[in-house]
Amino acid sequence: MDTFLFTSESVTEGHPDKLCDKISDAILDACLEQDPDSKVDFETCIKSNIVTVVGEITTKSNVYYDNIVRDTCRAIGYSSPDLGLDANTCEVLVNIQEQNPEIAQIVHGNFTKKPEEIGAGDQGHMFGYATDETSQLMPLSHVLASEAAAKLDDVRKNGTCPFLRPVGKTEVIVEHKKEGGAIIPIRVHTMIISTQHDGTLTNEEIERELREQVIKPVVPSKYLDEKTVFSIKQLDMGPHEHAGLSGRNIIVDTYGGWGAHGGGAFSGKDATKVHRSGAYIARQVAKSVVELGLARRCIVQVSYAIGIPEPVSVFVDTYGTGKMVDRDILKLVMENFDFRPGMIAKDLDLKRGGNFRYQKTAAYGHFGRDDPDFTWEVVRMLKPK
């Protein structure tokens, strides 16, 4: 049997880059909760005991950046100097300006344009992907890596594994075969967990605990066999060792290396920023195509020019697994989806913040999640006009 190996990785919410994403989306939530028309595009950077928030935000909301930064760090577990970041004493630097007036004019007309008239906040191309290899219609390697990272955080925070610290990384290598253009996962070839810990347990004890508390609950037994390799390693990548920056884990955020990625980051951006909203609608399209049985695997690309509402191109490829030719599937997609940024925001309810809506997306992936706030995961019927 001709098989191949494919690797995906993920990180915990305490990884410095992911911590930055969490802060960025917590601020976005706060802006949108009070002012759904907020225009938000900024970055967060962390090194040692310093958190920097920099970018453009135009909002009527009263946002206390310092409080949001500290609350987010504290909730993740950064509340002690020996972790490299202490939410209670860290220095918070804020350099926020309003949106560039030229961009504001061509994108939303200084808030005068109707939803169908709002232009793209930037040029660029975005991808959505779906595959029938898992119930989430996501790649198995990415699902397992993301769920293992989430489980590391869960057992750390609920006290099951109190020796763990906030930073952890997971890596999953899955052996697959191809069936036409479809992907069939066969087994987990290797699973790697690297994590901070407090030094109270030996490496052997830590490996035993993580196998029992993380790997067993996450990886279905049908994918494990006597040849599966497990590797548990110590990791020291806290903010004192590793500078964090939002938007630096875009493959972790999407499909674990499967499909494609246009390069734009998600966190800290409102829906007029098509790197986020375009990727969300592209995922909904790809998932709908696969869920409705039109194909076993699908990738969708959408591209934009700044200030123009309509996409400049839309592309669909089903890797030869389509029940009809790709051009006919594309025709169905164009008849049933509106790719204009203002209409994406309306159809997917992307102007609603608060209640950790966007902060939840900032760790463990933006896609394949069973959560009503992830509106882009709702399958839409494709009816010919």
C-alpha positions as CSV (number, residue, x, y, z in Angstrom):
1,M,0.0,0.0,0.0
2,D,1.4,3.4,-1.0
3,T,1.2,5.7,2.0
4,F,2.6,9.1,3.1
5,L,3.3,10.9,6.3
6,F,2.0,14.4,7.1
7,T,2.7,16.5,10.2
8,S,0.7,19.2,11.9
9,E,1.5,21.1,15.1
10,S,-0.3,23.3,17.7
11,V,0.5,25.3,20.8
12,T,-1.2,26.1,24.1
13,E,-2.8,29.4,24.9
14,G,0.2,30.3,27.1
15,H,2.6,30.1,24.2
16,P,3.9,33.7,23.8
17,D,2.6,34.1,20.2
18,K,-0.8,32.7,21.2
19,L,-1.0,34.8,24.3
20,C,-0.6,37.8,22.0
21,D,-3.4,36.6,19.8
22,K,-5.6,36.1,22.9
23,I,-4.9,39.7,24.0
24,S,-5.6,41.1,20.5
25,D,-8.9,39.3,20.3
26,A,-9.9,40.2,23.8
27,I,-9.5,43.9,22.9
28,L,-11.4,43.3,19.6
29,D,-14.3,41.7,21.7
30,A,-14.3,44.8,24.0
31,C,-14.5,47.2,21.1
32,L,-17.3,45.4,19.3
33,E,-19.3,44.7,22.4
34,Q,-19.9,48.5,22.9
35,D,-19.6,49.6,19.3
36,P,-20.2,47.0,16.6
37,D,-18.9,49.4,13.9
38,S,-15.5,49.5,15.5
39,K,-12.6,49.3,13.0
40,V,-9.8,47.3,14.6
41,D,-6.4,46.4,13.2
42,F,-3.5,46.0,15.6
43,E,-0.7,43.8,17.0
44,T,0.4,42.7,20.4
45,C,4.0,41.9,21.3
46,I,5.4,40.4,24.5
47,K,8.9,40.0,25.8
48,S,9.8,39.2,29.4
49,N,7.6,41.4,31.6
50,I,6.6,43.9,28.9
51,V,3.4,43.8,26.8
52,T,3.1,46.2,23.8
53,V,-0.2,46.9,22.0
54,V,0.3,48.9,18.8
55,G,-1.9,49.6,15.7
56,E,-5.1,51.3,14.6
57,I,-8.5,51.3,16.3
58,T,-11.4,53.6,15.6
59,T,-14.2,53.1,18.1
60,K,-16.7,54.8,20.3
61,S,-16.1,52.2,23.0
62,N,-14.4,53.0,26.2
63,V,-11.6,50.3,26.2
64,Y,-9.2,50.0,29.1
65,Y,-6.3,48.3,27.3
66,D,-4.3,47.9,30.5
67,N,-7.0,46.0,32.3
68,I,-7.7,43.7,29.3
69,V,-4.0,42.8,28.9
70,R,-3.7,42.0,32.6
71,D,-6.9,40.1,32.9
72,T,-6.0,38.0,29.8
73,C,-2.6,37.2,31.1
74,R,-3.9,36.3,34.5
75,A,-6.7,34.0,33.2
76,I,-4.1,32.0,31.2
77,G,-1.9,31.6,34.3
78,Y,0.8,34.3,34.0
79,S,0.7,35.6,37.6
80,S,4.2,35.0,38.9
81,P,7.5,36.5,38.0
82,D,9.2,33.1,37.6
83,L,7.0,32.5,34.6
84,G,8.6,35.4,32.7
85,L,5.4,37.4,32.9
86,D,3.4,38.6,35.8
87,A,0.0,40.0,35.1
88,N,0.1,42.1,38.2
89,T,3.4,43.8,37.6
90,C,4.1,43.7,33.9
91,E,4.6,46.9,32.0
92,V,1.8,47.6,29.4
93,L,2.7,49.9,26.6
94,V,-0.1,51.2,24.3
95,N,0.4,53.0,21.0
96,I,-3.0,53.1,19.3
97,Q,-4.0,55.6,16.6
98,E,-7.2,55.9,14.6
99,Q,-7.7,54.3,11.2
100,N,-5.9,56.0,8.3
101,P,-8.5,58.5,6.9
102,E,-7.8,57.5,3.3
103,I,-8.4,53.9,4.0
104,A,-11.5,54.7,6.1
105,Q,-13.0,56.7,3.1
106,I,-12.5,54.0,0.5
107,V,-13.5,51.1,2.7
108,H,-16.6,52.3,4.6
109,G,-16.9,56.0,3.7
110,N,-16.4,57.1,7.2
111,F,-19.3,54.8,8.3
112,T,-21.7,56.1,5.6
113,K,-21.7,53.1,3.3
114,K,-24.4,50.4,3.4
115,P,-23.2,46.8,4.1
116,E,-23.3,45.9,0.5
117,E,-21.2,48.9,-0.4
118,I,-18.4,48.3,2.1
119,G,-15.1,47.7,0.4
120,A,-12.3,45.3,1.4
121,G,-10.0,46.7,4.1
122,D,-7.0,45.4,2.3
123,Q,-5.9,43.5,-0.8
124,G,-5.1,39.8,-0.5
125,H,-6.2,36.2,-1.1
126,M,-7.7,33.8,1.5
127,F,-8.4,30.1,1.5
128,G,-10.9,27.8,3.0
129,Y,-10.5,24.0,3.2
130,A,-12.6,20.9,4.1
131,T,-12.0,17.2,4.0
132,D,-14.3,14.3,4.9
133,E,-11.5,12.4,6.9
134,T,-13.0,13.6,10.2
135,S,-16.4,14.4,11.5
136,Q,-15.3,18.1,11.8
137,L,-14.5,18.0,8.1
138,M,-10.9,18.9,9.1
139,P,-7.5,17.2,8.6
140,L,-7.0,14.5,11.3
141,S,-3.4,15.6,12.0
142,H,-4.6,19.2,12.7
143,V,-7.5,18.1,14.8
144,L,-5.4,15.9,17.0
145,A,-2.6,18.5,17.5
146,S,-5.2,21.2,18.3
147,E,-7.1,19.0,20.7
148,A,-4.0,17.8,22.5
149,A,-2.9,21.5,23.0
150,A,-6.4,22.3,24.4
151,K,-6.2,19.2,26.7
152,L,-2.7,20.3,28.0
153,D,-4.3,23.6,29.0
154,D,-7.3,21.9,30.5
155,V,-5.4,19.5,32.8
156,R,-3.1,22.3,33.8
157,K,-5.9,24.7,34.8
158,N,-8.2,22.1,36.5
159,G,-5.4,20.8,38.7
160,T,-5.2,17.3,37.1
161,C,-1.5,18.0,36.1
162,P,-0.5,20.8,38.5
163,F,3.2,20.4,37.4
164,L,2.5,22.0,34.0
165,R,3.2,25.6,33.2
166,P,1.5,27.7,30.5
167,V,3.7,27.0,27.5
168,G,3.2,23.8,25.5
169,K,3.5,22.5,22.0
170,T,2.1,19.4,20.3
171,E,3.1,17.7,17.0
172,V,1.2,14.9,15.3
173,I,2.4,12.9,12.4
174,V,-0.3,10.8,10.7
175,E,0.2,8.1,8.0
176,H,-2.3,8.4,5.2
177,K,-3.3,6.9,1.9
178,K,-5.0,8.5,-1.1
179,E,-8.3,7.3,-2.5
180,G,-8.6,9.3,-5.7
181,G,-8.2,12.8,-4.5
182,A,-9.6,12.0,-1.1
183,I,-7.3,11.6,2.0
184,I,-7.7,8.5,4.2
185,P,-5.9,8.6,7.6
186,I,-4.6,5.2,8.6
187,R,-2.7,5.6,11.9
188,V,-0.8,8.0,14.1
189,H,2.8,7.5,13.3
190,T,4.3,9.9,16.0
191,M,3.0,12.2,18.7
192,I,5.3,14.8,20.3
193,I,4.4,16.9,23.3
194,S,6.8,19.5,24.6
195,T,5.8,21.4,27.7
196,Q,7.1,23.6,30.5
197,H,6.9,22.1,33.9
198,D,7.9,23.0,37.5
199,G,10.5,20.3,38.0
200,T,8.6,18.4,40.7
201,L,8.3,15.2,38.7
202,T,10.9,13.1,36.8
203,N,10.7,12.9,33.0
204,E,9.3,9.4,33.3
205,E,6.6,10.5,35.7
206,I,5.6,13.4,33.4
207,E,5.5,11.1,30.3
208,R,3.3,8.7,32.2
209,E,0.9,11.5,33.3
210,L,0.7,13.1,29.9
211,R,0.0,9.7,28.2
212,E,-2.8,9.1,30.6
213,Q,-4.3,12.5,30.9
214,V,-3.7,14.0,27.4
215,I,-3.0,11.4,24.7
216,K,-5.5,8.7,25.7
217,P,-8.5,11.1,25.9
218,V,-7.6,12.8,22.6
219,V,-6.3,10.2,20.2
220,P,-8.9,7.5,19.2
221,S,-7.5,4.0,19.9
222,K,-8.1,2.9,16.3
223,Y,-5.3,5.2,15.2
224,L,-2.7,3.9,17.7
225,D,-0.7,0.7,17.4
226,E,2.5,-0.9,18.8
227,K,4.6,1.1,16.3
228,T,3.3,4.6,17.3
229,V,6.1,6.7,18.6
230,F,5.5,9.0,21.6
231,S,7.9,11.7,22.6
232,I,7.5,13.9,25.7
233,K,10.1,16.7,26.0
234,Q,10.8,19.6,28.4
235,L,10.3,23.0,26.9
236,D,11.4,26.4,28.1
237,M,9.8,29.0,25.9
238,G,8.1,31.4,28.2
239,P,8.0,35.2,27.5
240,H,11.4,35.5,29.1
241,E,13.0,33.2,26.5
242,H,10.8,33.7,23.5
243,A,9.3,37.0,22.3
244,G,5.7,36.7,21.4
245,L,3.9,38.4,18.5
246,S,0.2,38.1,17.3
247,G,-0.4,36.6,13.9
248,R,2.6,34.4,13.9
249,N,0.8,31.1,14.2
250,I,-1.4,31.3,11.1
251,I,-1.0,27.6,10.2
252,V,-2.0,26.6,13.7
253,D,-5.0,28.9,13.3
254,T,-6.2,27.2,10.0
255,Y,-5.6,23.7,8.7
256,G,-2.3,22.5,10.1
257,G,-0.5,22.9,6.8
258,W,-3.2,21.2,4.6
259,G,-5.0,23.2,1.9
260,A,-3.3,26.6,1.6
261,H,-3.0,29.9,3.4
262,G,-3.0,33.4,1.9
263,G,-0.6,34.7,4.6
264,G,-2.8,37.2,6.4
265,A,-3.3,36.9,10.2
266,F,-6.7,36.9,11.9
267,S,-6.5,38.1,15.5
268,G,-7.0,41.7,16.3
269,K,-8.9,42.4,13.1
270,D,-12.6,43.4,12.5
271,A,-14.7,42.0,9.7
272,T,-13.7,44.6,7.1
273,K,-10.3,43.1,7.2
274,V,-10.8,40.4,4.6
275,H,-7.8,38.3,5.8
276,R,-10.2,37.3,8.5
277,S,-13.7,37.5,7.1
278,G,-12.6,36.2,3.7
279,A,-11.0,33.2,5.3
280,Y,-14.2,32.6,7.3
281,I,-16.5,32.7,4.3
282,A,-14.1,30.5,2.3
283,R,-14.2,27.9,5.1
284,Q,-18.0,28.0,5.1
285,V,-18.1,27.4,1.4
286,A,-15.6,24.5,1.4
287,K,-17.3,22.9,4.4
288,S,-20.8,23.2,2.8
289,V,-19.5,21.6,-0.4
290,V,-18.1,18.6,1.5
291,E,-21.0,18.3,4.0
292,L,-23.6,18.3,1.2
293,G,-21.8,15.5,-0.5
294,L,-20.7,17.5,-3.6
295,A,-17.1,16.5,-3.0
296,R,-15.0,14.6,-0.5
297,R,-12.4,17.3,-0.3
298,C,-12.5,21.0,-1.3
299,I,-10.3,24.1,-1.3
300,V,-11.7,27.6,-2.0
301,Q,-9.7,30.8,-2.7
302,V,-11.2,34.3,-2.7
303,S,-9.2,37.4,-3.4
304,Y,-9.8,41.1,-3.0
305,A,-8.6,44.6,-3.9
306,I,-8.6,47.3,-1.3
307,G,-11.8,49.4,-1.2
308,I,-13.7,47.2,-3.7
309,P,-16.7,45.2,-2.3
310,E,-16.8,42.4,-4.9
311,P,-14.0,39.8,-4.8
312,V,-11.7,40.0,-7.8
313,S,-11.6,36.2,-8.1
314,V,-13.1,33.1,-6.6
315,F,-11.7,29.6,-7.1
316,V,-12.9,26.1,-6.2
317,D,-11.0,22.9,-6.5
318,T,-12.3,19.5,-5.3
319,Y,-9.1,17.5,-6.1
320,G,-11.0,15.3,-8.5
321,T,-13.5,14.2,-5.8
322,G,-16.4,16.3,-7.0
323,K,-19.8,14.8,-7.9
324,M,-19.9,17.4,-10.7
325,V,-17.2,19.4,-12.4
326,D,-15.6,22.2,-10.4
327,R,-16.9,25.0,-12.7
328,D,-20.5,23.8,-11.9
329,I,-19.8,23.7,-8.1
330,L,-18.3,27.2,-8.4
331,K,-21.5,28.4,-10.2
332,L,-23.5,27.0,-7.3
333,V,-21.2,28.8,-4.8
334,M,-21.5,32.1,-6.5
335,E,-25.3,31.8,-6.6
336,N,-25.6,31.1,-2.9
337,F,-22.8,33.1,-1.2
338,D,-22.2,36.8,-1.0
339,F,-18.4,37.5,-0.7
340,R,-18.7,41.3,-0.2
341,P,-17.1,42.1,3.2
342,G,-20.1,44.0,4.6
343,M,-22.4,41.1,3.7
344,I,-20.1,38.5,5.1
345,A,-20.1,40.4,8.4
346,K,-23.9,40.5,8.2
347,D,-24.5,36.9,7.2
348,L,-22.0,35.5,9.7
349,D,-22.8,38.0,12.5
350,L,-19.2,39.1,12.6
351,K,-19.8,42.6,14.2
352,R,-20.9,40.9,17.4
353,G,-18.2,40.9,20.1
354,G,-18.1,40.3,23.8
355,N,-18.6,37.1,25.8
356,F,-15.1,36.0,24.7
357,R,-16.5,35.5,21.2
358,Y,-13.3,36.3,19.3
359,Q,-10.9,35.5,22.1
360,K,-12.1,31.9,21.9
361,T,-10.8,31.7,18.3
362,A,-7.3,32.7,19.3
363,A,-6.2,29.3,20.5
364,Y,-6.7,25.7,19.2
365,G,-7.8,26.9,15.7
366,H,-10.5,29.0,14.1
367,F,-12.1,26.1,12.2
368,G,-13.7,22.8,12.9
369,R,-15.0,23.9,16.3
370,D,-18.4,23.0,17.7
371,D,-19.4,26.4,19.1
372,P,-22.4,28.5,18.2
373,D,-20.2,31.6,18.0
374,F,-18.2,30.0,15.2
375,T,-20.9,31.0,12.7
376,W,-18.7,30.2,9.7
377,E,-19.0,26.5,10.6
378,V,-22.7,26.5,9.8
379,V,-23.4,24.6,6.6
380,R,-25.3,26.5,3.9
381,M,-27.5,24.8,1.3
382,L,-26.4,25.2,-2.3
383,K,-29.5,25.7,-4.4
384,P,-29.4,26.4,-8.1
385,K,-31.1,29.6,-9.1
